Amino acid sequence: MVCTTGDKYSLQRQCTSRSTFMTISAMGLGKGGGLLEKPTIEKTTPGCKSEFDLRKSRKTSPPYRVMLHNDDHNQREYVVQVLMKVIPGMTVDNAVNIMQEAHYNGLSVVIICPQIDAEDHCMQLRGNGLLSSVEPARGGC
């Protein structure tokens, strides 16, 4: 959600998906006693999901694994750097362990997450020259 503020008596919020627009204004000076106008809320556009709906669907969607495949083209240090750049919260130690597992076993689990995020991570890894794939995960995140 993108929030912008004007002066200290007005607040405007707009959902990034452009499905909801709300403006709240406070008029008055001094402590309290301000007059609040009724918020203006536009209806959600058919076919568009609100930010809340997207977060809810990600939490309830089945988990998927992003798999890293060993290749003979990329140096180990480069693989670690790409993992840390693409995967949010990836530490050096975790990236090294994932890289080594893929190097020795041919395959390693990078992250387990909702399908839409898994596909995005996979495409980013591929965009940086790494071999990766997505598969359904058994169990939970």
DRENLO-276603 format. One record per residue: y, z, x of N, C-alpha, C in turn; residue in three letters; residue number from 1. Coordinates in pm, 1 decimal, padded with zeros to 6 digits. Each point is the difference from the previous one (the first is absolute). Layout:
N
SITE:Y:Z:X:Y:Z:X:Y:Z:X:ALA:NUM;
...
END
This chain:
141
SITE:-00117.2:00000.0:00084.8:00117.2:00000.0:-00084.8:00122.4:00000.0:00088.6:MET:1;
SITE:00093.3:-00084.9:-00028.5:00122.2:-00009.4:00076.9:00104.7:00084.0:-00069.2:VAL:2;
SITE:00062.6:00089.8:00072.8:00103.2:00084.6:-00058.2:00131.6:-00027.5:00070.0:CYS:3;
SITE:00104.0:-00017.4:-00078.2:00132.7:-00014.4:00056.7:00090.4:00098.0:-00070.5:THR:4;
SITE:00094.3:00054.0:00072.2:00093.7:00092.2:-00061.7:00140.4:-00049.2:00021.1:THR:5;
SITE:00082.7:00019.4:-00098.7:00141.6:-00034.1:00010.0:00073.6:00122.5:00048.2:GLY:6;
SITE:00079.8:00060.1:-00089.3:00065.2:00124.2:00037.3:-00093.1:00115.5:-00033.9:ASP:7;
SITE:00050.5:00123.6:00017.2:-00089.8:00113.3:-00022.0:-00026.4:00028.6:-00147.4:LYS:8;
SITE:00061.0:-00075.4:-00091.0:-00021.0:00022.7:-00141.5:-00081.2:-00109.1:-00067.9:TYR:9;
SITE:-00049.1:-00095.0:00075.4:-00081.9:-00102.7:-00064.8:-00125.2:-00024.7:00081.9:SER:10;
SITE:-00103.1:-00040.8:-00065.0:-00128.3:-00027.3:00063.1:-00057.4:-00123.3:-00065.3:LEU:11;
SITE:-00048.7:-00091.1:00083.0:-00058.4:-00122.4:-00054.7:-00134.9:-00019.0:00066.2:GLN:12;
SITE:-00102.0:-00026.9:-00077.1:-00133.7:-00025.6:00052.1:-00049.3:-00130.8:-00056.7:ARG:13;
SITE:-00065.2:-00077.3:00086.0:-00056.1:-00126.6:-00046.1:-00137.4:-00015.1:00062.0:GLN:14;
SITE:-00098.9:-00028.5:-00080.9:-00136.2:-00020.8:00047.4:-00005.2:-00131.4:00075.1:CYS:15;
SITE:-00071.9:-00002.1:00113.2:-00005.4:-00119.9:00081.6:-00068.9:-00115.4:-00070.6:THR:16;
SITE:-00082.7:00027.7:-00098.4:-00066.5:-00108.7:-00071.4:00089.0:-00060.6:-00108.9:SER:17;
SITE:00119.9:00050.4:-00014.5:00097.0:-00044.6:-00098.9:-00049.1:00017.6:-00143.2:ARG:18;
SITE:-00096.6:00089.4:-00019.7:-00048.1:00019.8:-00135.4:00073.1:00114.2:-00069.9:SER:19;
SITE:00064.5:00087.5:00075.3:00069.6:00112.1:-00060.5:00136.3:00013.9:00064.3:THR:20;
SITE:00101.5:00020.3:-00078.6:00133.1:00020.9:00052.3:00059.8:00117.3:-00074.2:PHE:21;
SITE:00048.9:00100.4:00072.9:00051.5:00119.1:-00064.1:00132.4:00038.1:00065.8:MET:22;
SITE:00098.8:00029.4:-00078.3:00126.9:00045.8:00052.5:00035.1:00129.9:-00069.9:THR:23;
SITE:00036.4:00100.4:00079.6:00041.5:00128.6:-00054.0:00137.6:00029.5:00058.5:ILE:24;
SITE:00095.8:00031.7:-00081.3:00133.4:00032.5:00047.9:00035.6:00140.1:-00045.0:SER:25;
SITE:00067.8:00073.2:00085.3:00049.2:00131.9:-00035.1:00151.3:-00004.3:00010.5:ALA:26;
SITE:00067.7:00046.1:-00103.5:00144.6:00001.8:00002.1:00045.3:00143.5:-00011.6:MET:27;
SITE:00101.1:00032.5:00071.8:00054.1:00134.1:-00006.1:00027.1:00050.0:00139.6:GLY:28;
SITE:00082.8:00098.7:00008.4:00036.9:00057.1:00127.9:-00041.1:00145.5:00004.5:LEU:29;
SITE:-00013.1:00051.3:00119.6:-00030.8:00141.0:00015.3:-00147.2:00026.4:-00014.4:GLY:30;
SITE:-00032.2:00127.9:-00019.7:-00139.7:00040.1:-00010.8:-00052.9:-00029.3:-00139.1:LYS:31;
SITE:-00112.9:-00069.8:-00006.5:-00066.8:-00023.9:-00127.7:00094.6:-00057.8:-00103.2:GLY:32;
SITE:-00034.2:00012.2:-00124.0:00085.5:-00042.8:-00108.1:00018.5:-00149.8:-00010.3:GLY:33;
SITE:-00072.3:-00074.7:00084.3:00012.4:-00144.6:-00002.9:-00067.0:-00058.5:-00122.8:GLY:34;
SITE:00038.7:-00118.4:-00035.7:-00057.0:-00069.6:-00113.5:-00096.7:-00105.0:00052.4:LEU:35;
SITE:-00126.2:00009.0:-00040.6:-00100.4:-00097.0:00040.2:-00015.4:-00103.8:-00108.9:LEU:36;
SITE:00005.3:-00125.5:00041.3:-00024.2:-00107.4:-00095.5:-00150.1:-00020.2:-00013.4:GLU:37;
SITE:-00041.2:-00051.8:-00113.4:-00141.0:-00028.1:-00022.4:-00043.8:-00110.6:00096.1:LYS:38;
SITE:-00114.0:00018.5:00070.8:-00045.3:-00103.2:00093.2:-00032.0:-00130.5:-00071.5:PRO:39;
SITE:00029.1:-00109.0:00066.9:-00032.9:-00132.2:-00051.5:-00129.0:-00044.6:00066.9:THR:40;
SITE:-00102.0:-00025.8:-00077.9:-00129.6:-00039.0:00055.1:-00039.3:-00133.5:-00059.4:ILE:41;
SITE:-00022.7:-00096.8:00088.6:-00044.7:-00130.6:-00047.0:-00151.1:00000.8:-00011.2:GLU:42;
SITE:-00051.4:-00077.2:-00091.3:-00144.3:-00010.8:-00019.2:-00063.8:-00070.4:00119.2:LYS:43;
SITE:-00125.6:00034.3:00027.5:-00073.5:-00065.1:00107.8:-00029.1:-00144.2:-00037.6:THR:44;
SITE:00022.1:-00088.6:00093.6:-00025.7:-00142.1:-00022.1:-00150.1:-00021.5:-00012.7:THR:45;
SITE:-00046.2:-00074.9:-00099.9:-00143.1:-00026.2:-00012.3:-00052.7:-00067.0:00126.3:PRO:46;
SITE:-00115.8:00045.3:00044.5:-00060.5:-00056.0:00120.0:00042.8:00069.4:00127.9:GLY:47;
SITE:00100.9:00087.1:-00005.4:00046.1:00073.4:00118.1:-00044.1:00144.8:-00012.6:CYS:48;
SITE:-00045.0:00055.0:00110.1:-00040.6:00139.7:-00000.1:00107.9:00083.8:00066.0:LYS:49;
SITE:00019.4:00119.7:-00053.1:00096.9:00090.2:00061.3:-00058.2:00056.9:00129.3:SER:50;
SITE:00086.5:00060.4:00079.3:-00044.2:00061.3:00125.6:-00103.6:00109.5:-00028.4:GLU:51;
SITE:00019.6:00077.5:-00107.7:-00094.8:00103.9:-00038.3:-00136.3:-00059.5:-00031.9:PHE:52;
SITE:-00002.2:-00110.0:-00076.4:-00126.3:-00064.6:-00035.9:-00072.9:-00051.1:00123.3:ASP:53;
SITE:00075.2:-00054.9:00096.5:-00062.9:-00049.3:00122.8:-00062.0:00113.7:00079.6:LEU:54;
SITE:00072.2:00112.9:00012.2:-00055.6:00115.5:00073.0:-00124.6:00052.1:-00070.3:ARG:55;
SITE:00004.0:00006.3:-00133.1:-00114.0:00050.3:-00077.5:-00120.9:-00091.3:00016.9:LYS:56;
SITE:00020.5:-00131.4:-00004.0:-00112.3:-00092.7:00011.9:-00060.2:00004.7:00139.6:SER:57;
SITE:00082.4:00023.8:00102.6:-00053.0:00010.9:00136.4:-00086.6:00123.8:00015.4:ARG:58;
SITE:00039.1:00109.8:-00066.5:-00077.6:00123.3:00010.5:-00133.8:-00012.5:-00072.2:LYS:59;
SITE:-00004.8:-00077.0:-00107.7:-00122.0:-00008.1:-00079.0:-00086.3:-00120.8:00034.4:THR:60;
SITE:00048.8:-00089.9:00085.9:-00078.9:-00118.1:00034.0:-00111.7:00038.4:00097.0:SER:61;
SITE:-00111.3:-00072.5:-00002.8:-00111.4:00033.3:00088.8:00038.9:-00023.5:00146.4:PRO:62;
SITE:-00054.3:00081.4:00090.3:00037.8:-00011.8:00141.2:-00064.6:-00120.4:00068.5:PRO:63;
SITE:00070.4:-00053.4:00098.1:-00048.2:-00111.1:00082.4:00016.4:00036.3:00146.7:TYR:64;
SITE:-00089.0:-00055.8:00082.6:00005.5:00021.3:00143.9:00062.8:-00121.0:00067.9:ARG:65;
SITE:00086.8:00027.1:00096.6:00048.3:-00104.7:00089.1:-00086.1:00010.9:00125.4:VAL:66;
SITE:-00067.7:-00109.2:00033.0:-00091.5:-00001.7:00114.2:00060.9:-00079.3:00115.6:MET:67;
SITE:-00012.8:00054.1:00121.3:00043.4:-00070.1:00120.3:-00123.9:-00053.6:00069.7:LEU:68;
SITE:00002.0:-00129.9:00031.9:-00112.7:-00064.5:00067.0:00032.6:-00016.6:00148.4:HIS:69;
SITE:-00100.5:00012.7:00084.6:00019.3:-00021.9:00142.7:00025.7:-00148.7:00024.1:ASN:70;
SITE:00084.9:-00028.8:00097.2:00020.6:-00139.3:00041.0:00011.2:-00004.7:00152.1:ASP:71;
SITE:-00014.2:-00117.2:00055.2:00005.7:-00017.1:00144.5:00135.7:-00052.6:00045.9:ASP:72;
SITE:00100.2:00002.8:-00085.6:00128.8:-00060.6:00031.5:00109.9:00101.5:00027.9:HIS:73;
SITE:-00001.9:00113.3:-00066.9:00109.8:00096.2:00010.7:-00035.0:00114.0:00095.0:ASN:74;
SITE:00098.8:00040.5:00078.0:-00018.8:00113.5:00089.0:-00000.5:00128.2:-00082.0:GLN:75;
SITE:-00067.3:00100.1:00051.4:-00013.5:00127.4:-00071.5:00135.5:00063.9:-00028.1:ARG:76;
SITE:00090.1:-00002.9:00096.2:00132.2:00060.4:-00018.0:00077.2:-00067.3:-00113.3:GLU:77;
SITE:-00014.0:-00131.7:-00009.6:00067.7:-00074.3:-00106.0:-00054.4:00040.7:-00136.6:TYR:78;
SITE:-00131.2:00014.8:-00011.4:-00062.0:00040.3:-00127.0:00053.8:00136.3:-00042.9:VAL:79;
SITE:00010.6:00093.4:00093.3:00053.4:00133.6:-00029.4:00144.4:-00010.2:-00048.9:VAL:80;
SITE:00081.0:-00080.9:00066.7:00139.5:-00016.7:-00040.4:00011.8:-00058.2:-00140.6:GLN:81;
SITE:-00081.4:-00099.7:-00030.8:00005.3:-00061.9:-00132.8:-00042.9:00100.4:-00107.4:VAL:82;
SITE:-00105.7:00074.5:00024.8:-00045.3:00099.8:-00097.7:00110.7:00100.4:-00029.7:LEU:83;
SITE:00068.8:00045.6:00103.5:00107.1:00098.9:-00019.7:00119.5:-00062.2:-00072.5:MET:84;
SITE:00024.7:-00128.4:00019.9:00111.9:-00067.8:-00065.7:-00029.4:-00027.4:-00147.4:LYS:85;
SITE:-00123.1:-00036.4:-00030.9:-00034.3:-00046.2:-00134.6:-00039.8:00113.7:-00093.9:VAL:86;
SITE:-00074.0:00097.6:00048.7:-00053.7:00106.3:-00085.2:00093.6:00120.1:00001.3:ILE:87;
SITE:00052.5:00041.2:-00116.0:00092.3:00113.4:-00004.2:-00067.6:00129.3:00045.5:PRO:88;
SITE:00067.4:00073.6:00085.9:-00051.1:00128.4:00046.1:-00109.0:-00008.7:00105.3:GLY:89;
SITE:-00028.2:-00118.7:00050.9:-00105.6:-00016.8:00100.5:00046.9:00059.2:00132.6:MET:90;
SITE:-00082.1:00088.8:00056.5:00031.3:00061.4:00128.3:-00066.3:-00079.0:00112.1:THR:91;
SITE:00043.0:00024.6:00121.9:-00058.5:-00067.4:00115.6:-00148.3:00033.8:00009.6:VAL:92;
SITE:-00033.4:00127.5:-00016.9:-00140.2:00042.0:00011.4:-00088.1:-00068.6:-00103.9:ASP:93;
SITE:00045.9:-00005.4:-00124.8:-00078.3:-00065.8:-00104.5:-00013.8:-00149.5:00027.2:ASN:94;
SITE:00108.8:-00062.9:00043.5:-00003.6:-00143.1:00028.6:-00096.5:-00030.2:00114.5:ALA:95;
SITE:-00000.2:00083.9:00103.4:-00092.3:-00019.2:00112.9:-00144.3:00015.6:-00047.3:VAL:96;
SITE:-00026.7:00100.9:-00081.0:-00136.3:00021.4:-00051.0:-00047.0:-00117.6:-00085.4:ASN:97;
SITE:00087.2:-00052.3:-00085.9:-00035.2:-00114.5:-00085.1:-00027.7:-00122.7:00086.0:ILE:98;
SITE:00087.0:-00023.1:00097.3:-00016.8:-00114.4:00089.5:-00131.1:00009.7:00077.1:MET:99;
SITE:-00030.1:00119.0:00054.1:-00123.0:00016.8:00077.9:-00124.8:-00017.1:-00086.3:GLN:100;
SITE:00004.0:00053.2:-00121.1:-00114.6:-00016.5:-00089.6:-00023.6:-00147.5:-00031.3:GLU:101;
SITE:00106.5:-00073.2:-00026.8:-00014.7:-00143.7:-00026.8:-00050.4:-00072.2:00125.3:ALA:102;
SITE:00047.3:00040.8:00116.3:-00041.2:-00064.8:00124.6:-00148.7:00021.4:00027.8:HIS:103;
SITE:-00047.4:00122.8:-00016.6:-00139.4:00031.3:00032.0:-00097.7:-00032.4:-00111.6:TYR:104;
SITE:00041.4:00016.4:-00127.1:-00091.1:-00021.8:-00112.9:00023.7:-00133.0:-00071.5:ASN:105;
SITE:00109.0:-00067.2:00033.2:00030.3:-00127.8:-00063.7:00084.0:00012.7:-00125.3:GLY:106;
SITE:00014.0:00122.0:-00052.9:00069.6:00020.8:-00126.8:00047.5:00144.1:-00007.8:LEU:107;
SITE:00115.7:00023.0:-00062.4:00051.8:00135.6:-00016.4:00082.4:00008.2:-00127.8:SER:108;
SITE:-00004.1:00114.9:-00067.0:00083.1:00024.1:-00117.8:00138.6:00041.4:00048.2:VAL:109;
SITE:00101.4:-00072.7:-00043.9:00137.5:00030.9:00038.5:00060.1:00101.4:-00095.7:VAL:110;
SITE:-00011.2:-00026.9:-00130.2:00058.7:00086.7:-00101.8:-00071.6:-00025.3:-00132.5:ILE:111;
SITE:-00002.7:00101.0:-00085.7:-00051.8:-00013.4:-00136.4:00117.1:00026.9:-00092.9:ILE:112;
SITE:00027.5:-00095.0:-00088.8:00116.9:00009.0:-00086.2:-00019.9:-00090.0:-00122.3:CYS:113;
SITE:00095.2:00000.6:-00094.4:-00011.1:-00090.0:-00115.8:-00004.7:-00146.5:00043.4:PRO:114;
SITE:-00060.3:-00082.7:-00081.7:-00023.6:-00140.3:00034.5:00127.1:-00074.4:00039.4:GLN:115;
SITE:00107.1:00017.1:-00073.6:00122.4:-00074.3:00030.1:00053.7:00036.1:00138.0:ILE:116;
SITE:-00006.6:00128.9:00036.3:00044.4:00043.1:00132.8:-00095.6:-00049.9:00107.7:ASP:117;
SITE:-00130.5:00005.2:-00029.5:-00100.6:-00046.3:00096.5:00019.5:-00147.8:00031.3:ALA:118;
SITE:00025.1:-00080.5:-00101.9:00021.5:-00143.2:00021.7:00126.5:-00024.7:00080.3:GLU:119;
SITE:00103.4:00079.5:-00025.4:00125.1:-00013.4:00075.1:-00021.5:00035.8:00147.5:ASP:120;
SITE:-00068.1:00112.1:00026.5:-00027.9:00040.4:00139.0:-00083.8:-00105.7:00071.1:HIS:121;
SITE:-00100.0:-00052.2:-00069.4:-00087.7:-00102.1:00058.0:00080.3:-00123.8:00037.9:CYS:122;
SITE:00088.2:-00044.6:-00088.5:00081.1:-00118.2:00028.7:00094.8:00025.2:00117.1:MET:123;
SITE:00053.3:00120.4:00010.6:00088.6:00031.5:00112.0:-00077.3:00002.2:00131.7:GLN:124;
SITE:-00122.3:00055.1:-00002.2:-00083.2:00000.3:00120.7:-00031.5:-00143.7:00041.1:LEU:125;
SITE:-00036.9:-00081.1:-00097.3:-00029.2:-00141.0:00028.6:00123.6:-00073.3:00051.3:ARG:126;
SITE:00114.6:00031.3:-00057.0:00124.9:-00060.9:00042.6:00035.3:00031.4:00144.3:GLY:127;
SITE:-00056.4:00110.3:00050.9:00021.4:00038.3:00139.3:-00117.2:-00040.9:00088.9:ASN:128;
SITE:-00088.2:-00084.2:-00052.9:-00107.3:-00055.9:00080.8:-00128.2:00079.8:00006.5:GLY:129;
SITE:-00014.7:00103.7:-00081.3:-00123.3:00079.0:-00000.2:-00092.5:-00049.1:-00111.2:LEU:130;
SITE:-00129.2:00013.4:00022.4:-00098.5:-00035.4:-00102.4:-00020.1:00121.5:-00089.4:LEU:131;
SITE:00019.8:-00018.4:-00128.9:-00017.4:00111.5:-00093.2:-00049.4:-00052.5:-00133.6:SER:132;
SITE:-00054.2:00092.0:-00078.8:-00048.4:-00034.3:-00133.1:00017.6:00120.5:-00091.2:SER:133;
SITE:-00020.7:-00022.0:-00129.7:00011.0:00104.3:-00101.2:-00130.1:00003.4:-00078.1:VAL:134;
SITE:-00049.2:00120.8:-00028.6:-00120.9:00015.4:-00080.6:00012.0:00124.6:-00086.2:GLU:135;
SITE:-00068.3:00002.1:-00114.9:00003.7:00121.2:-00083.7:-00058.7:00119.2:00075.9:PRO:136;
SITE:00059.2:00114.8:-00020.4:-00049.2:00122.2:00063.7:-00077.7:00081.1:-00101.9:ALA:137;
SITE:-00107.2:00057.1:00044.7:-00075.6:00090.9:-00087.4:00057.1:00137.7:00020.7:ARG:138;
SITE:00009.0:00077.2:-00107.0:00058.4:00134.2:00011.0:00147.2:-00004.6:-00028.6:GLY:139;
SITE:00073.9:00096.6:00052.8:00142.8:00009.7:-00026.7:00082.2:-00027.4:00123.4:GLY:140;
SITE:00132.4:00012.1:-00018.5:00091.3:-00027.8:00112.5:-00004.1:00110.1:00102.2:CYS:141;
END
